[in-house]
């Protein structure tokens, strides 16, 4: 048996941080689907494969091996054995991850990998289509949100922690573009659907959001 927690929401809504906290406190497996797509994006950029080159993508997609490991309390991401945790957060990868994530061949491959993570283990998985496509019947379905200005501030701080210095105005513009692209894409668009628990995190601390979701999980988990 497995217990699945799905967390969706736009960029900078706190999905990653909250999911990590929940996994640590409840001893669930944390799955960062956004980082998985970023690893694929990095691979495609390195190999000069465009998002619409389906035949090339089909030829190369099976050569991609993605691993997520916890080292010294941090989640690290490995692309074919190489630690790319910092590289996948670069502005270039951030810019192109949305176009690559819309490719159906890539999505189908990632969907299979993501669903396998939910077999016979308790997981908390975050992304943009977890509760609508990957696990529409997840035991707990959360939609995190916040104002675009607040999300931009958070992303600036996150980038600084990763050694990337990006101006606020530039981040704000990119997040607005990402919101539009994610919400209007034809394949698995980002959207809030009935049955999800909507949480606006704009004026909430990380601890408050974490506690709120853990209480929701415990109530469902113990039934």
TORPA-4810 file (N, C-alpha, C, O; in nm, 3 decimals):
<nodes>
NODE_1_0.085_-0.120_0.000_0.000_0.000_0.000_0.088_0.125_0.000_0.201_0.124_0.049_X
NODE_2_0.033_0.231_-0.056_0.106_0.357_-0.058_0.008_0.471_-0.029_-0.111_0.460_-0.055_X
NODE_3_0.062_0.581_0.024_-0.016_0.701_0.051_0.048_0.812_-0.031_0.167_0.839_-0.018_X
NODE_4_-0.032_0.876_-0.116_0.022_0.975_-0.209_-0.031_1.115_-0.180_-0.152_1.137_-0.173_X
NODE_5_0.063_1.208_-0.164_0.029_1.350_-0.146_0.075_1.424_-0.271_0.193_1.422_-0.305_X
NODE_6_-0.019_1.490_-0.339_0.015_1.567_-0.458_0.005_1.716_-0.429_-0.093_1.762_-0.371_X
NODE_7_0.107_1.791_-0.468_0.107_1.937_-0.447_0.134_2.006_-0.580_0.240_1.989_-0.640_X
NODE_8_0.037_2.082_-0.626_0.052_2.159_-0.750_0.055_2.308_-0.718_0.022_2.351_-0.608_X
NODE_9_0.096_2.385_-0.818_0.098_2.530_-0.801_0.198_2.594_-0.894_0.285_2.526_-0.948_X
NODE_10_0.188_2.726_-0.913_0.280_2.798_-1.002_0.420_2.813_-0.943_0.444_2.782_-0.826_X
NODE_11_0.511_2.862_-1.025_0.650_2.883_-0.983_0.656_2.977_-0.863_0.593_3.082_-0.863_X
NODE_12_0.735_2.938_-0.762_0.756_3.025_-0.646_0.647_3.019_-0.541_0.648_3.098_-0.447_X
NODE_13_0.554_2.926_-0.555_0.445_2.917_-0.457_0.487_2.844_-0.329_0.412_2.840_-0.232_X
NODE_14_0.606_2.786_-0.331_0.657_2.718_-0.212_0.645_2.567_-0.216_0.670_2.500_-0.116_X
NODE_15_0.608_2.513_-0.331_0.586_2.369_-0.344_0.706_2.285_-0.299_0.693_2.191_-0.221_X
NODE_16_0.824_2.323_-0.352_0.943_2.244_-0.323_0.980_2.243_-0.176_1.004_2.137_-0.118_X
NODE_17_0.985_2.362_-0.117_1.022_2.374_0.024_0.924_2.300_0.113_0.964_2.228_0.205_X
NODE_18_0.794_2.318_0.086_0.690_2.254_0.167_0.696_2.103_0.152_0.685_2.029_0.250_X
NODE_19_0.711_2.056_0.029_0.717_1.912_0.004_0.836_1.848_0.077_0.825_1.739_0.133_X
NODE_20_0.950_1.918_0.076_1.069_1.868_0.147_1.042_1.860_0.296_1.076_1.761_0.361_X
NODE_21_0.982_1.964_0.351_0.952_1.966_0.494_0.860_1.851_0.533_0.883_1.782_0.632_X
NODE_22_0.757_1.831_0.454_0.661_1.724_0.481_0.730_1.587_0.476_0.707_1.502_0.562_X
NODE_23_0.813_1.568_0.376_0.882_1.439_0.362_0.975_1.412_0.480_0.987_1.298_0.525_X
NODE_24_1.039_1.517_0.529_1.130_1.502_0.645_1.051_1.469_0.772_1.090_1.380_0.848_X
NODE_25_0.941_1.541_0.794_0.864_1.524_0.917_0.789_1.392_0.921_0.783_1.326_1.024_X
NODE_26_0.731_1.353_0.807_0.649_1.231_0.803_0.724_1.110_0.749_0.669_1.000_0.744_X
NODE_27_0.850_1.130_0.710_0.933_1.022_0.654_0.871_0.966_0.526_0.871_0.845_0.504_X
NODE_28_0.820_1.057_0.441_0.770_1.020_0.310_0.883_1.040_0.209_0.980_1.110_0.237_X
NODE_29_0.871_0.977_0.092_0.966_1.000_-0.016_0.924_1.127_-0.090_0.809_1.140_-0.132_X
NODE_30_1.018_1.221_-0.106_0.990_1.347_-0.176_1.031_1.334_-0.323_1.143_1.295_-0.355_X
NODE_31_0.938_1.368_-0.413_0.966_1.362_-0.556_0.946_1.500_-0.618_0.834_1.552_-0.618_X
NODE_32_1.054_1.559_-0.670_1.051_1.691_-0.732_1.040_1.673_-0.884_1.141_1.655_-0.951_X
NODE_33_0.917_1.678_-0.937_0.898_1.655_-1.080_0.954_1.769_-1.165_0.998_1.748_-1.277_X
NODE_34_0.951_1.891_-1.109_1.007_2.005_-1.182_1.155_1.985_-1.210_1.203_2.016_-1.319_X
NODE_35_1.227_1.933_-1.110_1.369_1.908_-1.127_1.393_1.798_-1.230_1.492_1.800_-1.303_X
NODE_36_1.301_1.700_-1.235_1.314_1.594_-1.335_1.306_1.652_-1.476_1.386_1.617_-1.563_X
NODE_37_1.210_1.742_-1.498_1.196_1.806_-1.629_1.316_1.896_-1.658_1.359_1.908_-1.773_X
NODE_38_1.369_1.960_-1.554_1.487_2.045_-1.573_1.608_1.961_-1.615_1.690_2.007_-1.695_X
NODE_39_1.619_1.841_-1.561_1.729_1.752_-1.600_1.718_1.716_-1.748_1.818_1.715_-1.820_X
NODE_40_1.597_1.686_-1.792_1.575_1.656_-1.933_1.607_1.777_-2.019_1.670_1.765_-2.124_X
NODE_41_1.564_1.894_-1.974_1.591_2.018_-2.047_1.740_2.041_-2.063_1.788_2.074_-2.171_X
NODE_42_1.815_2.023_-1.954_1.960_2.040_-1.958_2.022_1.943_-2.058_2.110_1.981_-2.136_X
NODE_43_1.976_1.819_-2.056_2.029_1.718_-2.149_2.004_1.760_-2.294_2.093_1.750_-2.378_X
NODE_44_1.882_1.805_-2.322_1.847_1.844_-2.459_1.926_1.966_-2.504_1.971_1.972_-2.619_X
NODE_45_1.945_2.063_-2.415_2.024_2.182_-2.449_2.168_2.142_-2.481_2.226_2.188_-2.580_X
NODE_46_2.224_2.057_-2.397_2.362_2.013_-2.418_2.381_1.941_-2.551_2.486_1.950_-2.614_X
NODE_47_2.276_1.868_-2.592_2.285_1.790_-2.715_2.223_1.861_-2.835_2.203_1.801_-2.941_X
NODE_48_2.192_1.990_-2.816_2.141_2.075_-2.924_2.016_2.015_-2.989_2.003_2.012_-3.112_X
NODE_49_1.924_1.969_-2.904_1.797_1.913_-2.952_1.686_2.012_-2.916_1.668_2.045_-2.799_X
NODE_50_1.613_2.056_-3.016_1.507_2.155_-2.995_1.379_2.088_-2.943_1.358_1.969_-2.965_X
NODE_51_1.294_2.165_-2.874_1.171_2.108_-2.816_1.075_2.045_-2.917_0.993_1.961_-2.881_X
NODE_52_1.086_2.086_-3.046_0.993_2.032_-3.146_1.056_1.924_-3.236_0.994_1.879_-3.332_X
NODE_53_1.179_1.884_-3.203_1.246_1.781_-3.283_1.212_1.641_-3.228_1.293_1.576_-3.162_X
NODE_54_1.089_1.598_-3.257_1.037_1.475_-3.198_1.123_1.351_-3.228_1.145_1.269_-3.139_X
NODE_55_1.169_1.338_-3.350_1.247_1.217_-3.385_1.377_1.210_-3.305_1.416_1.103_-3.259_X
NODE_56_1.443_1.324_-3.289_1.567_1.327_-3.210_1.537_1.298_-3.064_1.609_1.223_-2.998_X
NODE_57_1.430_1.359_-3.013_1.392_1.338_-2.873_1.361_1.190_-2.849_1.402_1.133_-2.748_X
NODE_58_1.290_1.129_-2.943_1.254_0.988_-2.932_1.380_0.900_-2.928_1.384_0.799_-2.859_X
NODE_59_1.481_0.940_-3.003_1.605_0.863_-3.009_1.688_0.876_-2.882_1.756_0.782_-2.841_X
NODE_60_1.682_0.994_-2.819_1.769_1.021_-2.705_1.703_1.001_-2.568_1.773_0.980_-2.469_X
NODE_61_1.570_1.006_-2.562_1.501_1.009_-2.432_1.533_0.887_-2.346_1.541_0.898_-2.224_X
NODE_62_1.552_0.771_-2.408_1.579_0.649_-2.332_1.722_0.646_-2.275_1.754_0.563_-2.190_X
NODE_63_1.806_0.738_-2.322_1.944_0.744_-2.273_1.956_0.829_-2.146_2.062_0.836_-2.085_X
NODE_64_1.847_0.892_-2.109_1.849_0.981_-1.993_1.816_0.904_-1.866_1.711_0.839_-1.855_X
NODE_65_1.907_0.912_-1.770_1.884_0.850_-1.639_1.888_0.960_-1.533_1.988_1.030_-1.518_X
NODE_66_1.778_0.974_-1.460_1.766_1.079_-1.358_1.756_1.015_-1.220_1.675_0.924_-1.198_X
NODE_67_1.837_1.064_-1.128_1.833_1.014_-0.991_1.821_1.131_-0.894_1.880_1.237_-0.914_X
NODE_68_1.744_1.111_-0.791_1.731_1.210_-0.684_1.781_1.147_-0.555_1.730_1.043_-0.513_X
NODE_69_1.881_1.208_-0.494_1.940_1.153_-0.372_1.943_1.260_-0.263_1.954_1.379_-0.290_X
NODE_70_1.935_1.213_-0.141_1.945_1.305_-0.027_2.086_1.295_0.029_2.128_1.189_0.074_X
NODE_71_2.159_1.407_0.026_2.296_1.410_0.076_2.312_1.527_0.173_2.288_1.642_0.137_X
NODE_72_2.353_1.495_0.295_2.370_1.598_0.399_2.245_1.684_0.416_2.253_1.806_0.435_X
NODE_73_2.129_1.619_0.410_2.003_1.688_0.431_1.951_1.764_0.310_1.846_1.827_0.317_X
NODE_74_2.025_1.759_0.199_1.983_1.830_0.078_1.950_1.732_-0.033_2.011_1.626_-0.045_X
NODE_75_1.851_1.769_-0.115_1.816_1.687_-0.230_1.907_1.722_-0.346_1.914_1.838_-0.388_X
NODE_76_1.976_1.622_-0.397_2.068_1.642_-0.509_2.013_1.568_-0.631_1.949_1.464_-0.617_X
NODE_77_2.039_1.622_-0.749_1.986_1.563_-0.871_2.101_1.524_-0.965_2.193_1.602_-0.990_X
NODE_78_2.092_1.402_-1.014_2.198_1.347_-1.098_2.144_1.312_-1.236_2.043_1.243_-1.250_X
NODE_79_2.214_1.360_-1.337_2.180_1.333_-1.476_2.288_1.240_-1.532_2.402_1.281_-1.553_X
NODE_80_2.250_1.116_-1.557_2.345_1.015_-1.604_2.471_1.011_-1.517_2.583_1.003_-1.567_X
NODE_81_2.448_1.017_-1.386_2.558_1.004_-1.290_2.625_1.134_-1.251_2.705_1.135_-1.158_X
NODE_82_2.595_1.244_-1.320_2.657_1.374_-1.291_2.566_1.458_-1.202_2.447_1.471_-1.228_X
NODE_83_2.622_1.515_-1.098_2.546_1.603_-1.010_2.520_1.735_-1.082_2.612_1.814_-1.105_X
NODE_84_2.394_1.759_-1.116_2.358_1.881_-1.190_2.263_1.969_-1.108_2.190_2.051_-1.163_X
NODE_85_2.266_1.952_-0.976_2.174_2.024_-0.886_2.177_2.175_-0.907_2.072_2.240_-0.905_X
NODE_86_2.296_2.230_-0.927_2.308_2.375_-0.946_2.276_2.414_-1.091_2.210_2.515_-1.115_X
NODE_87_2.323_2.334_-1.184_2.307_2.368_-1.325_2.160_2.372_-1.369_2.122_2.455_-1.452_X
NODE_88_2.078_2.285_-1.312_1.937_2.282_-1.355_1.859_2.404_-1.305_1.745_2.425_-1.347_X
NODE_89_1.919_2.483_-1.217_1.854_2.606_-1.168_1.904_2.729_-1.244_1.869_2.841_-1.207_X
NODE_90_1.984_2.711_-1.347_2.038_2.823_-1.422_1.929_2.895_-1.500_1.827_2.833_-1.532_X
NODE_91_1.946_3.024_-1.532_1.846_3.099_-1.609_1.813_3.034_-1.743_1.698_3.037_-1.787_X
NODE_92_1.914_2.975_-1.809_1.891_2.912_-1.941_1.796_2.794_-1.929_1.703_2.780_-2.008_X
NODE_93_1.821_2.708_-1.830_1.734_2.592_-1.810_1.595_2.637_-1.769_1.495_2.581_-1.813_X
NODE_94_1.588_2.739_-1.683_1.458_2.792_-1.640_1.378_2.845_-1.759_1.256_2.828_-1.766_X
NODE_95_1.447_2.907_-1.852_1.383_2.966_-1.969_1.322_2.859_-2.060_1.213_2.877_-2.114_X
NODE_96_1.394_2.748_-2.077_1.351_2.648_-2.175_1.279_2.526_-2.117_1.231_2.442_-2.192_X
NODE_97_1.270_2.516_-1.986_1.208_2.397_-1.928_1.060_2.385_-1.964_1.009_2.275_-1.982_X
NODE_98_0.990_2.499_-1.975_0.848_2.495_-2.010_0.825_2.441_-2.152_0.742_2.353_-2.170_X
NODE_99_0.897_2.492_-2.255_0.878_2.437_-2.390_0.908_2.288_-2.399_0.836_2.214_-2.465_X
NODE_100_1.014_2.242_-2.332_1.046_2.099_-2.336_0.941_2.017_-2.261_0.907_1.907_-2.303_X
NODE_101_0.889_2.072_-2.151_0.792_1.997_-2.073_0.659_1.981_-2.146_0.576_1.899_-2.107_X
NODE_102_0.638_2.060_-2.252_0.515_2.049_-2.330_0.524_1.942_-2.439_0.423_1.906_-2.500_X
NODE_103_0.645_1.891_-2.463_0.662_1.788_-2.565_0.599_1.657_-2.516_0.632_1.610_-2.406_X
NODE_104_0.511_1.598_-2.594_0.436_1.480_-2.552_0.525_1.359_-2.527_0.498_1.280_-2.437_X
NODE_105_0.630_1.343_-2.606_0.721_1.230_-2.589_0.790_1.239_-2.453_0.800_1.140_-2.381_X
NODE_106_0.837_1.359_-2.419_0.903_1.380_-2.290_0.804_1.360_-2.176_0.836_1.297_-2.076_X
NODE_107_0.683_1.414_-2.192_0.583_1.402_-2.086_0.546_1.256_-2.060_0.531_1.215_-1.945_X
NODE_108_0.531_1.179_-2.167_0.494_1.038_-2.152_0.602_0.962_-2.076_0.572_0.878_-1.991_X
NODE_109_0.728_0.991_-2.107_0.840_0.923_-2.040_0.846_0.964_-1.893_0.864_0.879_-1.805_X
NODE_110_0.830_1.092_-1.867_0.833_1.141_-1.729_0.713_1.090_-1.649_0.725_1.060_-1.530_X
NODE_111_0.599_1.079_-1.715_0.478_1.030_-1.647_0.499_0.887_-1.596_0.461_0.854_-1.484_X
NODE_112_0.560_0.804_-1.679_0.588_0.666_-1.637_0.683_0.663_-1.518_0.662_0.588_-1.423_X
NODE_113_0.788_0.746_-1.524_0.886_0.750_-1.414_0.820_0.800_-1.286_0.847_0.748_-1.177_X
NODE_114_0.735_0.902_-1.299_0.671_0.960_-1.181_0.574_0.862_-1.116_0.570_0.851_-0.994_X
NODE_115_0.497_0.792_-1.196_0.400_0.697_-1.140_0.467_0.579_-1.073_0.416_0.523_-0.976_X
NODE_116_0.583_0.541_-1.125_0.658_0.432_-1.061_0.701_0.469_-0.919_0.713_0.383_-0.832_X
NODE_117_0.724_0.600_-0.898_0.766_0.646_-0.765_0.657_0.620_-0.661_0.685_0.606_-0.542_X
NODE_118_0.532_0.614_-0.707_0.421_0.598_-0.615_0.382_0.454_-0.589_0.279_0.428_-0.526_X
NODE_119_0.463_0.360_-0.635_0.432_0.219_-0.614_0.487_0.171_-0.480_0.608_0.174_-0.456_X
NODE_120_0.398_0.128_-0.394_0.434_0.065_-0.266_0.519_0.150_-0.173_0.601_0.097_-0.098_X
NODE_121_0.502_0.281_-0.177_0.571_0.367_-0.081_0.493_0.497_-0.065_0.420_0.539_-0.154_X
NODE_122_0.511_0.559_0.051_0.444_0.687_0.078_0.526_0.799_0.015_0.645_0.811_0.041_X
NODE_123_0.461_0.881_-0.068_0.535_0.988_-0.136_0.464_1.122_-0.125_0.342_1.128_-0.108_X
NODE_124_0.541_1.228_-0.134_0.487_1.362_-0.153_0.551_1.412_-0.281_0.673_1.427_-0.289_X
NODE_125_0.468_1.439_-0.381_0.516_1.477_-0.514_0.462_1.614_-0.550_0.342_1.641_-0.536_X
NODE_126_0.551_1.701_-0.597_0.506_1.835_-0.633_0.539_1.867_-0.778_0.638_1.819_-0.834_X
NODE_127_0.453_1.949_-0.837_0.473_1.987_-0.976_0.362_2.079_-1.023_0.317_2.166_-0.948_X
NODE_128_0.318_2.059_-1.147_0.212_2.143_-1.201_0.091_2.063_-1.248_-0.015_2.119_-1.273_X
NODE_129_0.108_1.932_-1.261_-0.005_1.850_-1.305_-0.017_1.720_-1.225_-0.069_1.620_-1.274_X
NODE_130_0.033_1.723_-1.102_0.031_1.601_-1.020_-0.112_1.559_-0.988_-0.147_1.442_-1.000_X
NODE_131_-0.195_1.655_-0.948_-0.331_1.624_-0.907_-0.429_1.616_-1.023_-0.544_1.574_-1.005_X
NODE_132_-0.386_1.657_-1.142_-0.475_1.654_-1.258_-0.440_1.542_-1.355_-0.528_1.489_-1.423_X
NODE_133_-0.311_1.505_-1.363_-0.268_1.405_-1.461_-0.194_1.286_-1.399_-0.232_1.171_-1.420_X
NODE_134_-0.090_1.315_-1.323_-0.004_1.207_-1.271_-0.079_1.121_-1.170_-0.089_0.999_-1.186_X
NODE_135_-0.132_1.184_-1.065_-0.208_1.111_-0.963_-0.340_1.184_-0.934_-0.354_1.245_-0.828_X
NODE_136_-0.437_1.178_-1.027_-0.564_1.247_-1.006_-0.643_1.191_-0.887_-0.735_1.256_-0.837_X
NODE_137_-0.607_1.072_-0.842_-0.674_1.010_-0.727_-0.584_1.006_-0.605_-0.598_0.919_-0.519_X
NODE_138_-0.490_1.100_-0.597_-0.399_1.105_-0.482_-0.479_1.117_-0.353_-0.588_1.175_-0.352_X
NODE_139_-0.427_1.063_-0.245_-0.497_1.064_-0.117_-0.519_1.206_-0.066_-0.624_1.237_-0.009_X
NODE_140_-0.420_1.293_-0.088_-0.432_1.435_-0.051_-0.388_1.518_-0.172_-0.280_1.497_-0.227_X
NODE_141_-0.474_1.611_-0.213_-0.446_1.694_-0.330_-0.446_1.841_-0.289_-0.548_1.895_-0.247_X
NODE_142_-0.330_1.903_-0.302_-0.310_2.041_-0.258_-0.276_2.131_-0.377_-0.202_2.092_-0.467_X
NODE_143_-0.332_2.254_-0.376_-0.293_2.355_-0.473_-0.241_2.476_-0.397_-0.317_2.547_-0.331_X
NODE_144_-0.109_2.500_-0.406_-0.047_2.615_-0.339_-0.040_2.734_-0.434_-0.013_2.718_-0.553_X
NODE_145_-0.064_2.851_-0.380_-0.059_2.971_-0.463_-0.005_3.088_-0.381_0.009_3.078_-0.259_X
NODE_146_0.027_3.197_-0.448_0.072_3.322_-0.385_0.072_3.428_-0.493_0.070_3.395_-0.612_X
NODE_147_0.075_3.556_-0.455_0.078_3.662_-0.555_0.207_3.650_-0.636_0.307_3.598_-0.587_X
NODE_148_0.204_3.698_-0.758_0.321_3.687_-0.845_0.439_3.767_-0.787_0.554_3.726_-0.803_X
NODE_149_0.411_3.879_-0.720_0.518_3.960_-0.660_0.588_3.884_-0.548_0.711_3.886_-0.538_X
NODE_150_0.510_3.817_-0.465_0.566_3.740_-0.355_0.647_3.622_-0.408_0.753_3.588_-0.355_X
NODE_151_0.597_3.560_-0.513_0.667_3.445_-0.570_0.800_3.486_-0.633_0.898_3.411_-0.629_X
NODE_152_0.803_3.606_-0.692_0.927_3.657_-0.750_1.031_3.683_-0.641_1.149_3.652_-0.658_X
NODE_153_0.987_3.740_-0.529_1.078_3.765_-0.416_1.140_3.634_-0.367_1.260_3.625_-0.341_X
NODE_154_1.055_3.532_-0.355_1.103_3.402_-0.307_1.205_3.341_-0.403_1.304_3.282_-0.360_X
NODE_155_1.180_3.355_-0.534_1.271_3.297_-0.632_1.406_3.369_-0.631_1.510_3.306_-0.650_X
NODE_156_1.404_3.500_-0.609_1.530_3.575_-0.599_1.614_3.521_-0.483_1.734_3.499_-0.498_X
NODE_157_1.550_3.500_-0.368_1.620_3.447_-0.251_1.671_3.306_-0.276_1.783_3.272_-0.237_X
NODE_158_1.587_3.223_-0.341_1.626_3.086_-0.371_1.748_3.084_-0.463_1.841_3.006_-0.442_X
NODE_159_1.748_3.169_-0.563_1.861_3.176_-0.656_1.988_3.218_-0.584_2.096_3.165_-0.611_X
NODE_160_1.976_3.315_-0.492_2.094_3.361_-0.417_2.153_3.248_-0.335_2.275_3.234_-0.324_X
NODE_161_2.065_3.166_-0.277_2.112_3.052_-0.198_2.187_2.952_-0.285_2.274_2.879_-0.237_X
NODE_162_2.153_2.948_-0.415_2.220_2.858_-0.508_2.334_2.927_-0.582_2.389_2.873_-0.679_X
NODE_163_2.371_3.049_-0.535_2.484_3.119_-0.595_2.452_3.187_-0.726_2.543_3.220_-0.803_X
NODE_164_2.322_3.209_-0.752_2.281_3.275_-0.877_2.220_3.411_-0.843_2.121_3.418_-0.770_X
NODE_165_2.279_3.518_-0.895_2.231_3.653_-0.866_2.150_3.705_-0.985_2.207_3.739_-1.089_X
NODE_166_2.018_3.711_-0.969_1.930_3.756_-1.076_1.842_3.870_-1.027_1.782_3.859_-0.920_X
NODE_167_1.833_3.982_-1.102_1.752_4.097_-1.062_1.604_4.060_-1.043_1.550_3.975_-1.114_X
NODE_168_1.540_4.125_-0.946_1.399_4.100_-0.916_1.309_4.121_-1.039_1.223_4.038_-1.067_X
NODE_169_1.330_4.233_-1.111_1.245_4.264_-1.226_1.253_4.156_-1.333_1.153_4.122_-1.397_X
NODE_170_1.372_4.102_-1.351_1.390_3.996_-1.450_1.316_3.869_-1.407_1.252_3.803_-1.489_X
NODE_171_1.327_3.835_-1.278_1.258_3.718_-1.224_1.107_3.735_-1.235_1.036_3.643_-1.275_X
NODE_172_1.058_3.855_-1.200_0.914_3.883_-1.205_0.861_3.862_-1.347_0.756_3.800_-1.367_X
NODE_173_0.933_3.914_-1.444_0.892_3.901_-1.584_0.888_3.754_-1.626_0.794_3.709_-1.693_X
NODE_174_0.990_3.679_-1.587_0.999_3.537_-1.626_0.888_3.455_-1.560_0.832_3.365_-1.622_X
NODE_175_0.856_3.487_-1.435_0.750_3.412_-1.367_0.615_3.440_-1.431_0.533_3.349_-1.446_X
NODE_176_0.590_3.566_-1.470_0.465_3.599_-1.539_0.455_3.523_-1.671_0.349_3.473_-1.707_X
NODE_177_0.567_3.516_-1.743_0.569_3.443_-1.869_0.546_3.294_-1.845_0.473_3.228_-1.918_X
NODE_178_0.610_3.242_-1.739_0.596_3.100_-1.706_0.451_3.069_-1.666_0.397_2.966_-1.705_X
NODE_179_0.391_3.157_-1.588_0.251_3.139_-1.549_0.161_3.128_-1.672_0.075_3.040_-1.681_X
NODE_180_0.182_3.219_-1.766_0.099_3.219_-1.887_0.120_3.091_-1.967_0.025_3.027_-2.010_X
NODE_181_0.247_3.055_-1.987_0.278_2.936_-2.066_0.223_2.809_-2.000_0.163_2.725_-2.067_X
NODE_182_0.243_2.797_-1.868_0.198_2.678_-1.797_0.046_2.666_-1.795_-0.008_2.555_-1.802_X
NODE_183_-0.023_2.779_-1.784_-0.168_2.777_-1.775_-0.237_2.763_-1.911_-0.353_2.723_-1.919_X
NODE_184_-0.166_2.797_-2.018_-0.227_2.795_-2.151_-0.172_2.688_-2.245_-0.213_2.680_-2.360_X
NODE_185_-0.081_2.606_-2.196_-0.027_2.501_-2.282_-0.134_2.396_-2.310_-0.225_2.374_-2.229_X
NODE_186_-0.123_2.331_-2.424_-0.223_2.231_-2.465_-0.210_2.102_-2.384_-0.309_2.035_-2.356_X
NODE_187_-0.086_2.068_-2.346_-0.061_1.943_-2.274_-0.053_1.968_-2.124_0.033_2.044_-2.078_X
NODE_188_-0.142_1.905_-2.047_-0.141_1.911_-1.900_-0.118_2.052_-1.846_-0.018_2.076_-1.778_X
NODE_189_-0.208_2.146_-1.875_-0.192_2.283_-1.825_-0.205_2.291_-1.673_-0.272_2.210_-1.610_X
NODE_190_-0.140_2.391_-1.616_-0.151_2.417_-1.472_-0.289_2.473_-1.444_-0.328_2.574_-1.504_X
NODE_191_-0.364_2.411_-1.355_-0.497_2.464_-1.321_-0.543_2.407_-1.187_-0.505_2.296_-1.147_X
NODE_192_-0.625_2.485_-1.121_-0.687_2.441_-0.997_-0.817_2.370_-1.032_-0.898_2.423_-1.108_X
NODE_193_-0.836_2.251_-0.979_-0.956_2.175_-1.009_-1.031_2.138_-0.882_-0.975_2.138_-0.772_X
NODE_194_-1.157_2.108_-0.899_-1.242_2.070_-0.786_-1.184_1.947_-0.716_-1.141_1.852_-0.781_X
NODE_195_-1.183_1.951_-0.585_-1.129_1.839_-0.508_-0.993_1.868_-0.449_-0.949_1.802_-0.354_X
NODE_196_-0.924_1.971_-0.505_-0.795_2.012_-0.449_-0.819_2.109_-0.333_-0.917_2.183_-0.333_X
NODE_197_-0.731_2.107_-0.238_-0.738_2.201_-0.126_-0.652_2.322_-0.162_-0.530_2.311_-0.173_X
NODE_198_-0.717_2.438_-0.180_-0.647_2.559_-0.222_-0.590_2.632_-0.100_-0.662_2.660_-0.004_X
NODE_199_-0.459_2.663_-0.106_-0.394_2.736_0.003_-0.316_2.854_-0.054_-0.224_2.836_-0.134_X
NODE_200_-0.354_2.974_-0.013_-0.281_3.095_-0.053_-0.172_3.119_0.050_-0.200_3.148_0.167_X
NODE_201_-0.047_3.108_0.007_0.067_3.116_0.099_0.129_3.256_0.108_0.231_3.274_0.174_X
NODE_202_0.068_3.354_0.041_0.127_3.488_0.032_0.169_3.544_0.168_0.280_3.595_0.184_X
NODE_203_0.079_3.533_0.265_0.106_3.591_0.398_0.130_3.483_0.504_0.112_3.508_0.623_X
NODE_204_0.169_3.367_0.460_0.196_3.257_0.554_0.345_3.224_0.557_0.414_3.236_0.456_X
NODE_205_0.392_3.183_0.673_0.531_3.140_0.683_0.539_2.995_0.634_0.439_2.926_0.621_X
NODE_206_0.661_2.953_0.606_0.684_2.814_0.563_0.633_2.718_0.670_0.572_2.615_0.639_X
NODE_207_0.659_2.753_0.796_0.617_2.667_0.907_0.465_2.655_0.914_0.411_2.547_0.941_X
NODE_208_0.395_2.766_0.892_0.249_2.765_0.897_0.188_2.679_0.787_0.094_2.603_0.810_X
NODE_209_0.244_2.691_0.666_0.193_2.612_0.554_0.222_2.464_0.577_0.136_2.378_0.555_X
NODE_210_0.343_2.435_0.622_0.381_2.296_0.649_0.289_2.233_0.752_0.240_2.122_0.733_X
NODE_211_0.265_2.305_0.861_0.179_2.253_0.968_0.037_2.229_0.917_-0.025_2.128_0.950_X
NODE_212_-0.014_2.321_0.839_-0.150_2.310_0.786_-0.165_2.183_0.701_-0.261_2.108_0.717_X
NODE_213_-0.069_2.161_0.612_-0.078_2.044_0.523_-0.055_1.914_0.599_-0.120_1.814_0.571_X
NODE_214_0.036_1.915_0.694_0.060_1.794_0.773_-0.065_1.754_0.851_-0.096_1.636_0.863_X
NODE_215_-0.136_1.852_0.904_-0.261_1.823_0.975_-0.364_1.761_0.881_-0.438_1.671_0.920_X
NODE_216_-0.369_1.811_0.758_-0.460_1.756_0.657_-0.423_1.610_0.626_-0.509_1.523_0.618_X
NODE_217_-0.292_1.587_0.610_-0.244_1.451_0.579_-0.273_1.355_0.693_-0.322_1.244_0.671_X
NODE_218_-0.244_1.398_0.815_-0.264_1.310_0.931_-0.411_1.271_0.947_-0.443_1.157_0.980_X
NODE_219_-0.499_1.367_0.922_-0.642_1.341_0.934_-0.685_1.234_0.834_-0.765_1.146_0.866_X
NODE_220_-0.632_1.243_0.712_-0.668_1.147_0.605_-0.595_1.014_0.625_-0.651_0.907_0.602_X
NODE_221_-0.470_1.022_0.667_-0.384_0.904_0.679_-0.433_0.811_0.790_-0.418_0.689_0.781_X
NODE_222_-0.491_0.868_0.892_-0.534_0.788_1.007_-0.675_0.732_0.994_-0.723_0.658_1.081_X
NODE_223_-0.742_0.767_0.884_-0.879_0.718_0.867_-0.878_0.572_0.826_-0.984_0.512_0.807_X
</nodes>
